[in-house]
Amino acid sequence: MKENALQNEVIVTDIKLPLGTMITFMMKLAVAAIPAVMLLTIFVYMFSLFVFSRFHG
């Protein structure tokens, strides 16, 4: 079983990606991160309020 798993390994050595495409991808990633961080902040805030209210008294 282990010999078969080693035969299926793939090693990526290079990715051809134009600079403009990479910049576009990074800009989309940054824009998508804004609402994700906002939702995560709201979730953590609500969770901390729940925990604080349950154990503080």
Backbone hydrogen bonds, N-H to C=O, Kabsch-Sander energy under -0.5 kcal/mol:
donor,donor_aa,acceptor,acceptor_aa,energy
5,A,1,M,-1.5
6,L,2,K,-1.6
7,Q,3,E,-1.2
8,N,4,N,-0.6
8,N,5,A,-0.7
9,E,6,L,-1.1
12,V,10,V,-0.5
13,T,11,I,-0.5
17,L,15,I,-0.9
22,M,18,P,-2.1
23,I,19,L,-2.5
24,T,20,G,-2.3
25,F,21,T,-2.3
26,M,22,M,-2.4
27,M,23,I,-2.3
28,K,24,T,-2.3
29,L,25,F,-2.3
30,A,26,M,-2.2
31,V,27,M,-2.4
32,A,28,K,-2.3
33,A,29,L,-1.4
34,I,30,A,-0.9
34,I,31,V,-0.5
36,A,32,A,-1.0
37,V,33,A,-2.6
38,M,34,I,-2.0
39,L,35,P,-2.6
40,L,36,A,-2.3
41,T,37,V,-2.5
42,I,38,M,-2.2
43,F,39,L,-2.5
44,V,40,L,-2.5
45,Y,41,T,-2.4
46,M,42,I,-2.6
47,F,43,F,-2.5
48,S,44,V,-2.6
49,L,45,Y,-2.2
50,F,46,M,-2.2
51,V,47,F,-2.6
52,F,48,S,-2.8
53,S,49,L,-2.5
54,R,50,F,-1.9
55,F,51,V,-1.9
56,H,52,F,-1.7
57,G,53,S,-0.7
